[in-house]
Amino acid sequence: MIALNNDKAKYTRRVMIIIILGILSSWVCINGLTLLQLGMWSWPWPWITVILWQSGFQVEWWLSFIFLLVCCCLAWGWYRGGVARWLAYGVGLSVVMAMICTSIALVCFDYRTGIGVPIMPWFLLQTIMLLKGSSSFYPLLLQYLWISYLLGGVIGCLLGLLIFQRDTTLGDAKFANPIDIQRAKLYSQEGIFIGQGYGKSLYLPGFESALVMAPTGSGKTTCIGIPNLLSWQGSVVVNDLKGELYKSTHRYRKSVLHQTCYCFSPTGLVKDSHAYNPFAYVRVNTIDFLRDLQLIAFQWIQTLPQEARFWSVNSRELFVLCALYCFEQEGECTFRQLYCLARQQDFIEWLSFECERQQVQHPLFYQYASSLIACDEKTRSNILKDFHSRLELFSDERICQATDKHEIDIESLRKTGMSIYLRIPEGEQARLSPLLTLFYAQLISLLSQQEPDIEKEPFGVLLLLDEFGNMGKIPQLKAGVSFLRSYRIRTVMMVQYLGQIVSVYGQTDAKAFLNSKVKVIFSLTDIDDAHYIAKSLGQKTIKVRQHSTSSGHGEHGPSVSHSVSLQSRCLLSPDKLMRLPKKDSLIIVEGQYPIKAKKIHWRQCGTWRKLMKEYVT
């Protein structure tokens, strides 16, 4: 308690010191600007204000105060970013234009009269006060000022028309300005962090999904992963290859957000790894018992494109058969039990013996057993080989230990704040892909059974899927991208290139992910992706001027011709996309103009940097 009071007192003292220094520096600046207007050169000490007021320079002092206030407002607008920065641009340019016009008017007036008036804009008030009593010079000065300001306004309007007027005959693509971004509601305070636009953070509100295209080393972990884990207040499920996200953010989410943190690391890289048993979610003694088993079997044993469907179908039947036996005889089921049961010697003799004993109650056990026993010996041998290869992962004792128990309650993700990190090393991605795919398939299936009651399930769920292209096929996710927002689930899928998704889901099914509402592009290394993104950005209309000269003969001399034509061109060509600067990113939002944004490393944000410094392990 004493330590907290001391910290509060130190913070209060610092704030008071900053306020006092700010007032004194502003006071000095106002005095300096006033002296500059009057052409006096002296140190602008705070007590100079009394002398200036006693000398009758109150108007000049207040003008200096207003000018400083305007400068502070412009600085605040610049710092705030977004629409405020855009307005600060406009107001700042207007002020500069007004000062230039003032100098031009004073130069013209001095050239006309030859009386030697100062031409700097901050001497304008002094000049007006000196010439106010003159019946000839004062009206002439006002005339030059009005003409100069009028011409400046006309020139500014013409420049604005030249800059902002666009021909849209063959395409109207452009990059979004702050008004467009504000209209798209990306300047919100919560949601998925996707970058920075015009100096202000961009968050995707609602529960829409986002696709991030970021090659290795482009910063998807530091610019997307960590910022979202520090800003997202709901539950998260993270596919963490390197373990960097877990090490960097789990203490913060546990200490500050008061969430329960789990780390599932089946390879044993994390010492206190939690366990996950998919069979714990099978609803035994209910009408959904067989359905739950079949869903696990279908997800674990998928039909590969190059293999016949016969082998995968029979392997699924054998999977369900062994699971039924374990549940009825052991009261529970694990992958270790399935592996040991299927790998025992004389499996067919054992299966025949169990059919004769009639100890298993479920009739499907005998149906699948009879189907297998009725096959010829070669076919039975091939079915068993296929089934054994599907479970070969569980010959690893560490994998068995990670799936023997169950400690991660997926069904409570929306009820209480939870953070689940899946620590799958990059070198183990292919080997552990079935287990990883089953986890996400089961998660989506469990959380999409009915729409949540916000009062009972107040937490939204964020799926942060790094290396999404290296995960196996998840049919539930492919179908769920379009409806998961109804269940308060949103996904951030990060891939190195689009071909990863196509190779897993095929050209047609991959469109479910390619049509995500938001696509974030960091950099591109694949030319096909560059062409696809160039088409997604749209076409703009440009004017092409052609100049030709022909040499004449005889009576006709040489002639020169000019022509102007309209052509459509990509907003960004594929080669420019391939050379996108490292600090830049592109954000394509459905129904909006594309955004040219900045990548923000968590170290560039003072709040995130402070949190990481305090809670990083």
KADAWO-V350230 format. One record per pair of residues at least 4 apart in sequence whose C-alpha atoms are under 7 Angstrom apart, sorted by the first residue. I is the first residue (numbers start at 1). GAP is how many residues later the second one is. D is the distance in whole Angstrom. If there is no record, write none. Layout:
BEGIN
i->{I;I}
gap->{GAP;GAP}
d->{D;D}
END
This chain:
BEGIN
i->{1;2;3;4;5;6;7;8;9;10;11;12;13;14;15;16;17;18;19;20;21;22;23;24;25;26;27;27;28;28;28;28;29;30;30;30;30;30;31;31;31;31;32;32;33;33;34;34;34;34;35;35;35;36;37;37;37;38;38;44;48;49;50;51;52;52;53;53;57;58;59;60;61;62;63;64;65;66;67;68;69;70;71;72;73;74;74;74;75;76;77;77;77;77;78;78;78;80;80;80;81;81;81;81;82;82;82;82;82;82;83;83;83;84;85;85;86;86;87;88;89;90;91;92;93;94;95;96;97;97;98;98;99;99;100;101;101;101;101;102;102;102;103;103;103;103;104;105;105;105;105;106;106;107;107;108;109;109;109;110;110;110;110;117;118;123;124;125;126;127;128;131;131;132;134;135;136;137;138;139;140;141;142;143;144;145;146;147;148;149;150;151;152;153;154;155;156;157;158;159;160;161;167;168;168;169;170;170;170;170;171;171;171;171;172;172;172;173;173;173;173;174;174;175;175;175;175;176;176;176;176;176;177;178;178;179;180;181;181;181;182;182;184;186;186;186;186;187;187;187;188;188;189;190;190;191;191;191;191;191;192;192;192;192;193;193;193;193;193;193;194;194;194;195;195;195;195;195;195;196;196;196;196;196;196;196;197;197;197;197;207;207;207;207;208;208;208;209;209;209;209;209;209;210;210;210;210;210;210;210;211;211;211;211;211;211;211;212;212;212;212;212;212;213;213;213;213;213;213;213;214;214;214;214;214;214;214;214;215;215;215;216;218;219;220;220;221;221;222;222;222;223;223;223;223;223;224;225;226;226;227;227;228;229;230;234;234;234;234;235;235;235;235;235;235;235;235;235;236;236;236;236;236;236;237;237;237;237;237;237;238;238;238;238;238;238;239;239;239;239;239;239;240;240;240;240;240;240;241;241;241;241;242;243;243;244;245;246;246;247;247;248;248;248;249;249;250;250;251;251;251;252;252;253;253;253;254;254;254;254;259;259;259;260;260;260;261;261;261;262;262;262;262;263;263;263;263;263;263;264;264;264;264;264;264;265;265;265;265;265;265;266;266;266;267;267;268;268;274;275;275;275;275;275;275;276;276;276;276;276;276;277;277;277;277;277;279;279;280;282;282;282;283;283;284;285;288;289;290;291;292;293;293;294;294;295;296;297;297;297;297;298;298;299;300;300;301;301;301;302;303;303;303;309;310;311;311;311;312;313;314;314;315;315;315;315;316;317;317;318;318;319;320;321;321;321;322;322;323;323;323;324;324;325;325;326;326;326;326;327;327;327;328;333;334;334;334;335;335;335;336;336;336;337;338;339;339;339;340;342;346;347;348;348;349;350;351;351;352;353;354;354;355;363;364;365;366;367;368;369;370;371;372;375;375;376;377;378;379;380;381;382;383;384;385;386;387;388;394;394;396;397;398;399;400;410;411;411;412;413;413;413;414;414;414;414;414;415;415;415;415;416;417;424;424;425;428;429;429;432;433;433;433;434;434;435;436;437;437;437;437;437;438;439;440;441;441;441;441;442;443;444;444;444;445;445;448;451;451;452;452;453;454;460;460;461;461;461;462;462;462;463;463;463;464;464;464;465;465;465;466;466;467;467;468;468;468;469;469;469;472;473;473;474;475;476;477;478;480;481;484;484;484;485;485;497;498;498;499;500;501;501;502;502;502;505;505;506;510;511;517;517;518;518;518;518;519;519;519;520;520;520;521;521;521;522;522;522;523;523;524;524;524;525;526;527;528;529;530;530;530;530;531;531;532;533;534;534;534;534;534;537;537;538;538;539;539;539;539;540;540;540;540;541;541;541;541;542;542;542;543;543;543;543;544;544;544;544;545;545;545;546;546;546;547;547;547;548;548;548;549;549;549;550;550;550;551;551;551;552;552;552;553;572;572;573;574;575;576;580;583;583;584;584;584;585;585;585;585;586;586;586;587;587;587;587;588;588;589;600;602;602;603;603;605;606;607;608;609;610;611;612}
gap->{4;4;4;4;4;4;4;4;4;4;4;4;4;4;4;4;4;4;4;4;4;4;4;4;4;4;4;19;4;16;17;18;4;4;31;34;35;38;4;13;17;18;4;12;4;31;4;26;27;30;4;5;6;4;85;86;89;85;88;4;4;4;4;4;4;5;4;5;4;4;4;4;4;4;4;4;4;4;4;4;4;4;4;4;4;4;14;18;4;4;4;7;8;11;6;7;10;4;5;120;4;117;118;119;4;96;115;116;117;118;4;95;96;4;4;113;4;92;4;4;4;4;4;4;4;4;4;4;4;55;4;51;4;22;4;4;47;48;51;4;19;43;4;16;17;18;4;4;39;40;43;4;13;4;12;4;4;32;35;4;5;6;7;10;5;4;4;4;4;4;4;6;7;6;4;4;4;4;4;4;4;4;4;4;4;4;4;4;4;4;4;4;4;4;4;4;4;4;4;4;4;4;374;4;373;372;370;371;397;398;368;369;370;397;367;368;369;365;366;367;398;397;419;418;419;420;421;4;5;417;418;419;4;4;20;4;4;4;5;6;4;5;408;16;17;18;19;14;15;16;15;17;14;13;15;12;13;14;15;41;11;12;13;36;9;10;11;31;34;35;8;9;30;6;7;402;403;404;405;4;5;6;401;402;403;404;4;5;400;401;278;281;282;283;277;282;309;281;282;283;307;308;309;281;282;283;306;307;308;309;281;282;283;305;307;308;309;281;282;283;307;308;309;281;282;283;284;307;308;309;4;6;280;281;282;307;308;309;281;282;308;280;304;4;4;5;4;5;4;379;380;4;376;377;378;379;4;4;4;19;4;375;4;20;19;183;225;226;227;178;179;182;183;184;224;225;226;227;182;183;184;225;226;227;182;183;184;225;226;227;182;183;184;225;226;227;182;183;184;225;226;227;5;181;182;183;184;226;182;183;184;185;183;4;180;4;4;4;175;369;370;364;368;369;4;367;4;11;4;364;365;4;363;4;5;6;4;5;6;7;158;159;160;157;158;159;157;158;159;12;157;158;159;10;11;157;158;159;160;9;10;11;157;158;159;4;5;8;157;158;159;132;133;136;131;132;5;130;133;127;128;130;131;132;133;126;127;129;130;131;132;57;126;127;128;129;54;55;126;7;10;11;5;6;5;4;4;4;4;4;4;4;27;4;26;4;4;4;19;22;23;4;18;139;134;138;11;15;89;10;4;6;9;4;4;4;72;75;4;4;4;69;4;68;71;72;4;4;51;4;50;4;4;4;44;47;4;16;4;10;15;4;41;4;35;4;5;6;7;4;5;6;32;4;4;69;70;4;59;68;4;58;64;4;4;4;52;55;4;5;4;4;4;25;4;4;4;18;4;4;4;5;11;4;4;4;4;4;4;4;4;4;8;4;5;4;4;4;4;4;4;4;4;4;4;4;4;4;5;6;4;4;4;4;4;33;35;36;4;4;5;48;43;44;45;46;47;41;42;43;44;43;42;4;5;4;4;4;41;4;4;38;39;4;38;4;4;4;34;35;36;37;4;4;4;4;33;35;36;4;4;4;32;33;4;31;39;35;36;5;35;4;4;28;29;27;28;29;27;28;29;27;28;29;27;28;29;27;28;29;27;28;27;28;25;26;27;26;31;32;32;31;32;4;4;4;4;34;4;31;4;5;6;4;5;29;4;31;4;4;4;9;4;5;8;4;5;4;4;4;72;73;69;70;71;72;68;69;70;66;67;68;64;65;66;62;63;64;55;57;6;53;54;53;4;4;4;4;4;44;47;48;4;43;4;4;4;36;38;39;40;34;57;32;33;29;30;31;32;28;29;30;31;25;26;27;28;24;25;26;21;22;23;24;20;21;22;23;18;19;20;16;17;18;14;15;16;12;13;14;10;11;12;8;9;10;6;7;8;4;5;6;4;4;5;4;4;4;4;4;15;16;13;14;15;11;12;13;14;9;10;11;7;8;9;10;6;7;5;4;6;7;5;6;4;4;4;4;4;4;4;4}
d->{6;6;6;6;6;6;6;6;6;6;6;6;6;6;6;6;6;6;6;6;6;6;6;6;6;6;6;6;6;6;6;6;6;6;7;5;6;7;6;5;7;6;6;5;6;6;6;6;5;6;6;5;7;6;5;5;7;7;6;6;6;6;6;6;6;5;5;5;6;6;6;6;6;6;6;6;6;6;6;6;6;6;6;6;6;6;5;7;6;6;6;5;5;6;7;4;6;6;7;7;5;6;4;5;7;5;7;5;6;5;6;5;6;6;6;7;7;7;6;6;6;6;6;6;6;6;6;6;6;7;6;7;6;6;6;6;5;6;6;6;6;7;6;5;6;5;6;6;5;5;6;6;5;6;6;6;6;6;7;5;6;6;6;7;6;6;6;6;6;6;6;6;5;6;6;7;7;6;6;6;6;6;6;6;6;6;6;6;6;6;6;6;6;6;6;6;6;6;6;6;6;5;6;5;6;7;7;5;7;6;5;4;5;6;7;5;7;5;5;5;6;7;6;6;5;5;6;5;6;5;6;5;6;6;7;6;6;6;6;7;6;6;7;5;5;6;7;7;5;6;6;7;7;6;6;5;5;5;7;7;5;5;7;6;6;4;7;7;7;6;6;6;7;6;5;6;6;5;6;5;4;5;5;5;7;7;6;6;5;6;5;6;6;5;6;6;7;5;5;6;6;6;7;6;5;6;6;6;5;6;6;5;6;6;6;5;6;6;5;6;6;5;6;6;5;6;6;6;5;6;6;6;7;6;5;6;5;6;4;7;7;7;7;6;5;6;4;6;5;6;6;6;6;5;5;6;6;6;6;6;6;6;5;7;7;6;5;5;6;6;7;5;5;6;6;6;5;6;6;5;6;6;5;6;6;5;6;6;5;6;6;5;6;6;5;6;6;5;7;6;5;5;6;6;5;5;6;7;6;5;5;6;6;6;6;6;6;5;6;7;6;7;5;7;6;7;6;7;6;6;7;5;5;5;6;6;5;5;6;6;5;5;7;7;5;6;6;5;6;6;6;5;6;6;6;6;5;6;7;5;5;6;6;5;6;6;6;5;6;5;6;6;5;5;6;6;7;7;6;5;6;5;5;5;7;6;5;6;5;6;6;7;5;6;6;5;6;6;7;6;5;7;6;5;5;6;6;7;6;6;6;6;6;6;7;6;6;6;5;6;7;6;7;6;6;6;6;6;7;7;7;6;6;6;6;6;6;7;6;6;6;7;6;6;7;5;6;6;6;6;7;6;6;6;5;7;6;6;6;6;7;6;7;6;7;5;7;6;5;5;5;6;7;7;7;7;6;6;7;7;6;6;6;6;6;6;6;7;6;7;6;6;6;7;6;6;6;7;6;6;6;7;6;6;6;6;6;6;6;6;6;7;7;6;6;6;6;6;6;6;6;6;6;6;6;6;7;6;6;6;7;6;6;6;6;6;7;7;6;7;6;7;5;6;5;6;7;6;4;6;6;7;7;7;6;6;6;6;7;6;6;6;6;6;6;6;7;6;6;6;7;6;6;6;6;6;6;6;7;6;6;6;7;7;7;7;6;7;5;6;6;6;5;5;6;6;5;6;6;5;6;6;5;6;6;5;7;6;5;6;6;5;6;5;6;6;6;6;5;5;7;6;6;6;6;6;6;6;5;7;7;5;7;5;6;7;7;7;6;7;6;6;5;5;5;5;5;6;6;6;6;5;7;6;5;6;6;5;7;6;5;7;6;5;6;7;5;7;7;6;6;7;5;6;6;6;6;6;6;5;6;7;6;5;6;6;7;6;6;6;6;6;6;6;6;6;5;5;6;6;5;6;6;7;6;5;6;6;5;6;7;6;5;6;6;5;6;7;6;4;7;6;5;6;6;5;7;6;5;7;6;4;6;5;5;6;7;4;7;5;4;4;6;6;6;6;6;6;6;7;6;5;6;5;6;6;5;6;6;6;5;6;6;5;7;7;5;6;6;6;6;6;7;5;6;6;6;6;6;6;6;5}
END
